[in-house]
């Protein structure tokens, strides 16, 4: 059983309104019954209908179920019950005997995991494997032909933009960008389409004027990718995988698990999670950042769900889990899949090795760019940082007097100031060349996620 803190439970909330409603329901007087054992918590609460809503929470591998009509996950009832349990578990009655509706749900979760493990371990006959390989090769060749045509057209489009001059770019209308992006979707090069859309979203009317620099950077990255794809056969295998992924040729999780033999069994801490929207696909994405204490590796778990659907693989920031991870093939491997997961706890075994200054971070970041020039996010640990304000902006100051601007909401900055109390701290961050976002703070073998 995982005994989560209130902050860890709150981190599971899908949005601010759900969290607010969940806090309101974290009151024992509002519940009909409150029960738990080492594997599951269950409770009932009267809703707007005749029958009370039944809420249940898997306490081992965090999961929720509720009979309410909400499409959010977890719903306010799940959050409310879990917050109440985190505040004071003595309010709940411990019972090894589970109601049928609770036992059925938990048994199905266990069976589903066992079936998944058995399916992954089941060998494929040589005949079936050969047939699948042949069909896959045919599909890939057909797709590559389409992508090659799309890349040739995009290459010409970029050169035309350069020939006519960048000063005319702000005058381009929506159709100019949308037409090219749509053609790349048709060519099954979704990654390139996304890069074109990113260029179109540059603020060409920002003061002070900065769009020229952004335009040169983004078009250069795009052109470099096109040239790399044209010469892909001459590049190292892992860099080839990065280029294919950026173009839009992605491996499924099953393909990664089947093809990658190296895995990392470790004790991993969940450093934090970031949610984002993919508006054109009506998707919600989630990044979860992990750190392995033995391997000293950082890992990114990336998941997606339709806007109104739950993201099922949601871990709790600040918890530590024993798990085996497999990384996607890459010249700078970050994205990973959980192959198997064991017990979890809130006990921190040690503190990560820290970078000592922003100069060390710059060298660390440069090394990553050398290995994978298109990388956009890099996690790191940096020691002895303090938060300062200068001319209305907030910065992280290192021990040598160098600063980086903070990328946090005003609310989060004041929360950070309250936690630090004017002291320095060791930070885990997710960074780009222009943006630093703290995800947590290390203090005396404790980790406080933000």
matplotlib code that plots the C-alpha trace (Angstrom):
import matplotlib.pyplot as plt

x = [0.0, 1.2, 0.6, 0.6, 0.8, -2.0, 0.4, 0.9, -2.8, -3.4, -0.9, -3.2, -5.9, -6.7, -7.5, -8.0, -11.8, -11.6, -9.0, -11.2, -14.2, -12.1, -10.8, -14.4, -15.3, -12.4, -14.8, -15.8, -19.3, -20.1, -19.4, -21.7, -18.9, -15.1, -13.1, -9.7, -7.1, -3.6, -4.6, -7.7, -9.8, -13.5, -16.2, -19.8, -21.2, -24.7, -24.9, -27.8, -29.4, -31.2, -28.2, -24.9, -21.8, -19.3, -15.7, -12.7, -9.0, -6.2, -3.6, -0.8, -0.8, -2.6, -6.0, -9.5, -13.1, -16.3, -19.9, -20.5, -21.1, -18.0, -15.6, -12.6, -10.1, -9.8, -13.1, -13.8, -15.1, -11.9, -9.8, -11.9, -11.7, -8.0, -7.3, -9.3, -7.3, -4.1, -5.2, -6.3, -6.4, -7.8, -11.2, -11.4, -12.4, -9.8, -11.5, -10.0, -13.4, -14.2, -17.7, -18.3, -18.1, -14.7, -13.3, -14.4, -12.7, -9.4, -9.3, -9.8, -7.0, -4.7, -5.8, -5.3, -1.7, -1.1, -2.6, -0.5, 2.7, 1.8, 1.1, 4.3, 6.2, 4.4, 6.7, 5.8, 6.2, 8.9, 6.3, 4.2, 7.2, 8.3, 4.9, 4.6, 8.1, 7.3, 4.0, 5.7, 8.5, 6.0, 4.0, 7.2, 8.5, 5.2, 5.2, 8.8, 7.9, 5.2, 7.5, 10.3, 7.8, 6.7, 10.3, 11.2, 8.2, 9.1, 12.7, 11.6, 9.1, 11.9, 14.3, 11.5, 11.0, 14.7, 14.9, 12.0, 13.5, 12.5, 11.2, 8.1, 7.3, 5.1, 2.8, 2.0, -1.6, -2.9, -3.3, 0.4, 1.3, -1.7, -1.4, 2.2, 1.4, -1.6, 0.4, 2.9, 0.1, -1.0, 2.6, 2.5, 5.2, 3.4, 6.5, 7.5, 3.9, 4.1, 7.4, 5.9, 3.0, 5.4, 7.1, 3.7, 3.1, 6.0, 4.8, 5.8, 4.5, 6.2, 8.0, 11.0, 11.4, 12.6, 10.9, 13.9, 16.0, 13.2, 12.5, 16.2, 16.5, 13.3, 13.9, 17.5, 16.4, 13.9, 16.4, 19.0, 16.4, 15.6, 19.3, 19.8, 16.9, 18.3, 21.6, 20.1, 21.8, 25.3, 24.4, 24.8, 21.9, 20.7, 20.7, 18.7, 16.1, 15.9, 15.5, 12.8, 10.9, 11.2, 9.9, 6.9, 7.9, 7.4, 7.8, 4.9, 5.5, 5.3, 7.8, 10.2, 9.7, 10.2, 13.3, 15.2, 17.0, 18.6, 16.5, 17.1, 15.9, 16.2, 14.6, 13.0, 11.7, 8.8, 10.3, 7.1, 4.7, 3.6, 0.4, -0.1, -2.7, -2.3, -5.1, -5.1, -5.6, -7.9, -5.5, -4.1, -0.5, 1.4, 5.1, 6.3, 10.0, 11.8, 15.3, 17.0, 19.2, 21.4, 21.7, 21.7, 19.5, 16.7, 13.6, 10.6, 7.2, 5.1, 1.3, -1.7, -5.4, -8.4, -9.4, -12.2, -10.5, -8.3, -4.5, -4.2, -0.5, -0.3, 2.3, 2.4, 5.1, 7.4, 6.9, 9.7, 9.0, 10.9, 10.5, 12.2, 12.4, 13.1, 14.3, 13.3, 16.3, 18.0, 21.4, 20.4, 17.8, 15.2, 11.8, 11.1, 8.4, 7.8, 8.3, 7.4, 6.6, 6.9, 6.4, 6.4, 7.0, 7.8, 11.3, 14.1, 17.2, 19.7, 20.2, 21.2, 24.6, 24.2, 25.6, 27.3, 26.6, 24.8, 28.1, 28.2, 24.5, 25.5, 28.2, 25.8, 23.2, 25.7, 26.8, 23.2, 22.8, 25.9, 24.4, 20.9, 20.7, 16.9, 16.4, 13.9, 13.8, 16.6, 16.1, 19.0, 19.8, 21.5, 22.9, 22.7, 20.2, 18.3, 15.3, 15.8, 13.8, 15.2, 13.2, 10.0, 11.4, 12.2, 15.6, 17.5, 20.9, 23.7, 26.7, 28.9, 26.5, 25.0, 21.3, 18.6, 15.1, 12.3, 9.5, 6.8, 3.4, 3.2, 1.3, 4.0, 6.8, 5.3, 4.7, 8.4, 9.4, 7.3, 9.0, 12.5, 12.1, 15.0, 17.4, 19.3, 18.3, 19.1, 16.7, 15.5, 14.7, 13.4, 15.1, 15.5, 18.0, 15.5, 13.4, 14.0, 11.1, 11.8, 9.9, 11.1, 13.5, 15.9, 16.4, 18.0, 17.1, 13.6, 12.1, 9.4, 7.8, 6.3]
y = [0.0, 3.5, 6.1, 9.3, 12.8, 15.4, 17.1, 13.9, 13.2, 16.7, 16.2, 13.5, 16.0, 16.5, 20.2, 23.0, 22.8, 19.0, 19.7, 22.4, 20.1, 17.2, 19.3, 20.2, 16.5, 15.7, 15.8, 12.6, 13.9, 13.9, 10.2, 7.2, 4.7, 4.8, 1.5, 0.3, -2.5, -2.9, -3.0, -0.9, 2.0, 2.2, 4.7, 5.7, 9.2, 10.5, 12.2, 13.7, 10.3, 7.8, 5.5, 6.8, 6.9, 4.1, 5.2, 2.9, 3.5, 1.0, 1.7, -0.4, 0.6, 3.9, 3.7, 5.1, 4.0, 5.8, 5.3, 9.0, 10.3, 12.5, 11.9, 13.3, 11.0, 10.9, 12.5, 14.8, 11.9, 9.9, 12.9, 13.7, 10.2, 10.0, 13.4, 12.4, 9.2, 11.2, 13.6, 11.0, 7.3, 6.5, 7.8, 4.8, 1.3, -1.4, -4.4, -7.4, -8.4, -6.4, -5.9, -7.7, -4.5, -3.7, -7.2, -7.7, -4.4, -5.2, -8.8, -7.7, -5.2, -7.9, -10.3, -7.7, -7.1, -10.8, -11.4, -8.5, -10.0, -13.4, -12.0, -10.2, -13.3, -15.6, -16.6, -16.0, -18.8, -18.3, -18.4, -15.8, -13.6, -13.8, -12.9, -9.9, -8.7, -8.9, -7.0, -4.4, -3.9, -3.4, -0.8, 1.0, 1.2, 2.6, 5.2, 6.2, 6.9, 9.3, 10.9, 11.4, 13.2, 15.4, 16.2, 17.2, 19.6, 21.0, 21.5, 23.6, 25.6, 26.5, 27.6, 29.7, 31.4, 32.2, 33.4, 35.8, 37.1, 36.7, 40.2, 39.2, 36.3, 38.3, 39.1, 35.5, 34.5, 31.4, 29.5, 29.8, 27.8, 25.6, 24.4, 23.1, 21.6, 19.7, 18.4, 17.0, 15.2, 13.7, 12.6, 10.9, 13.2, 14.4, 15.5, 17.9, 19.2, 20.1, 21.9, 24.0, 24.9, 25.9, 28.3, 29.8, 30.5, 32.9, 36.3, 38.5, 41.6, 41.2, 44.2, 44.3, 42.6, 39.1, 37.1, 37.2, 35.2, 32.7, 32.3, 31.6, 29.1, 27.2, 27.1, 26.1, 23.2, 22.1, 22.3, 20.4, 17.6, 17.5, 17.2, 14.5, 12.5, 12.7, 11.2, 9.0, 5.8, 7.3, 8.2, 6.1, 3.8, 5.5, 8.9, 7.4, 6.4, 10.0, 11.4, 9.0, 9.8, 13.5, 13.1, 11.2, 7.5, 6.4, 3.0, 1.6, 0.6, -3.1, -2.6, -1.0, -3.8, -6.5, -4.9, -3.4, -6.0, -3.7, -2.7, -1.0, -2.4, 0.4, 2.3, 5.3, 8.5, 10.3, 13.8, 15.5, 15.6, 18.2, 18.2, 19.8, 20.0, 18.9, 21.0, 19.9, 16.2, 17.0, 15.2, 15.8, 14.8, 14.1, 14.0, 12.2, 12.6, 9.9, 9.4, 6.1, 6.1, 3.2, 3.9, 7.6, 7.9, 10.3, 9.0, 10.5, 8.7, 10.2, 9.4, 10.7, 10.5, 12.2, 15.4, 13.9, 10.6, 9.8, 9.3, 5.9, 5.6, 8.3, 8.0, 10.0, 12.7, 12.2, 8.5, 5.9, 2.7, -0.4, -0.8, -2.1, 0.5, 0.2, 3.2, 4.1, 3.8, 7.2, 8.8, 10.6, 8.3, 9.9, 8.5, 5.2, 2.6, 0.8, -2.9, -4.1, -2.4, -3.7, -2.1, 1.7, 3.8, 7.4, 6.6, 8.4, 6.2, 9.0, 12.4, 12.6, 13.8, 17.5, 20.0, 22.8, 25.8, 27.2, 26.9, 23.1, 23.0, 24.8, 22.2, 19.4, 20.9, 21.4, 17.7, 16.7, 18.9, 17.4, 13.9, 14.9, 18.4, 18.6, 17.8, 20.2, 19.3, 18.1, 17.3, 18.0, 18.4, 21.6, 22.4, 25.5, 27.7, 30.6, 32.5, 36.2, 39.0, 41.6, 44.3, 42.4, 39.1, 36.0, 34.1, 31.2, 32.3, 29.8, 29.8, 31.7, 34.5, 33.5, 33.4, 31.8, 33.1, 31.0, 29.7, 29.4, 31.0, 33.7, 31.4, 28.7, 31.2, 32.4, 28.7, 28.1, 31.1, 29.9, 26.4, 27.9, 30.4, 32.5, 29.6, 27.9, 24.5, 21.7, 21.7, 19.2, 21.1, 20.6, 23.0, 24.3, 26.9, 29.7, 28.2, 26.7, 25.0, 23.5, 20.3, 19.7, 20.5, 18.2, 18.9, 16.5, 13.3, 14.7, 15.6, 18.3, 18.3, 21.5]
z = [0.0, -0.9, 1.8, -0.3, 1.1, 0.3, -2.2, -4.0, -4.2, -5.4, -8.2, -9.6, -10.3, -14.0, -13.6, -11.1, -10.9, -10.1, -7.4, -5.8, -5.8, -4.4, -1.5, -0.7, -0.6, 1.7, 4.6, 6.5, 7.1, 3.4, 3.0, 3.7, 4.3, 4.3, 4.1, 3.1, 3.3, 2.0, -1.7, -2.1, -0.6, -1.2, -0.2, -1.0, -1.2, -1.9, -5.3, -7.1, -7.9, -5.7, -5.2, -3.7, -5.9, -5.4, -5.4, -5.3, -5.4, -6.1, -3.4, -4.9, -8.6, -8.3, -10.2, -9.7, -10.5, -9.7, -10.7, -11.1, -14.6, -14.7, -17.6, -15.7, -14.3, -11.4, -10.7, -7.7, -5.6, -6.1, -5.3, -2.2, -0.8, -1.4, 0.1, 3.2, 3.5, 3.1, 5.8, 8.4, 7.5, 11.0, 9.8, 7.5, 8.8, 7.8, 6.4, 4.6, 3.4, 0.2, -1.3, -4.6, -6.6, -5.1, -5.3, -9.0, -10.1, -8.3, -9.5, -13.1, -12.7, -11.5, -14.2, -16.9, -15.8, -15.7, -19.2, -20.5, -19.1, -20.5, -24.0, -24.1, -23.1, -25.6, -28.4, -32.1, -34.6, -37.3, -40.0, -38.4, -37.7, -41.3, -42.6, -40.3, -41.2, -45.0, -44.6, -42.4, -44.9, -47.7, -45.7, -44.7, -48.3, -49.5, -46.7, -47.4, -51.1, -49.9, -47.4, -50.0, -52.2, -49.3, -48.3, -51.9, -52.0, -48.5, -49.5, -52.5, -50.3, -47.8, -50.6, -52.2, -48.8, -48.6, -52.2, -51.8, -48.5, -44.9, -44.6, -46.5, -44.2, -41.7, -44.6, -45.3, -44.7, -42.9, -46.1, -47.0, -43.9, -43.7, -47.3, -46.8, -43.4, -44.9, -47.8, -45.3, -43.4, -46.7, -47.2, -43.8, -42.5, -39.4, -37.6, -40.4, -40.6, -36.8, -37.4, -40.2, -37.9, -35.2, -37.6, -38.4, -34.7, -34.4, -33.1, -36.0, -34.3, -30.9, -29.4, -29.1, -32.5, -32.2, -35.0, -37.3, -34.9, -34.2, -37.9, -38.7, -35.9, -36.7, -40.5, -40.0, -37.7, -40.3, -43.2, -41.2, -40.6, -44.4, -45.3, -42.6, -44.0, -47.5, -46.2, -43.6, -44.8, -44.1, -40.5, -37.3, -36.6, -33.4, -35.1, -38.0, -35.4, -34.1, -37.6, -38.5, -35.3, -35.9, -39.5, -38.1, -38.5, -34.9, -33.3, -31.3, -27.7, -28.7, -31.5, -29.0, -26.4, -29.1, -30.7, -27.8, -25.7, -23.1, -20.2, -16.9, -13.6, -11.1, -8.3, -10.0, -8.5, -10.3, -10.4, -11.8, -14.7, -17.3, -19.2, -22.6, -25.3, -28.9, -30.3, -33.9, -32.8, -29.9, -27.6, -24.1, -23.6, -20.4, -19.8, -16.7, -15.7, -13.8, -12.4, -11.6, -8.5, -9.6, -13.4, -12.8, -16.0, -16.6, -18.3, -20.0, -20.1, -22.8, -22.9, -24.8, -24.5, -26.3, -24.6, -22.5, -21.8, -18.8, -19.2, -17.6, -17.0, -14.4, -11.7, -8.5, -8.3, -5.4, -5.2, -5.7, -7.7, -8.5, -12.2, -15.4, -18.2, -21.9, -23.8, -27.3, -29.7, -29.8, -29.9, -26.7, -25.1, -22.9, -23.8, -22.2, -21.5, -18.2, -19.1, -15.6, -12.3, -8.8, -5.4, -4.7, -1.7, -0.6, 0.8, -1.0, -1.1, -2.0, -3.7, -7.4, -8.6, -9.2, -11.7, -9.8, -12.0, -15.0, -16.9, -16.2, -17.3, -20.5, -21.2, -20.4, -22.7, -25.5, -25.2, -25.6, -28.7, -30.3, -29.9, -31.0, -32.6, -32.6, -28.9, -27.4, -23.7, -21.4, -17.7, -15.2, -11.5, -10.4, -6.9, -4.7, -6.6, -5.1, -6.5, -7.1, -8.7, -11.1, -13.0, -12.5, -13.7, -11.7, -12.0, -10.6, -9.3, -9.0, -6.6, -9.2, -9.7, -13.0, -13.6, -15.8, -16.1, -14.5, -16.6, -13.9, -13.3, -10.7, -8.4, -8.7, -8.1, -4.8, -3.8, -4.5, -2.5, 0.5, 0.3, 0.1, 2.8, 1.4, 1.4, -1.4, -2.7, -5.2, -8.1, -10.7, -13.9, -17.4, -19.7, -23.2, -24.3, -23.5, -20.8, -17.3, -15.5, -12.1, -11.4, -7.8, -5.0, -3.0, 0.7, 3.1, 1.3, 0.7, -2.6, -2.9, -6.3, -7.7]

ax = plt.figure().add_subplot(projection="3d")
ax.plot(x, y, z, "-o")
ax.set_aspect("equal")
plt.show()
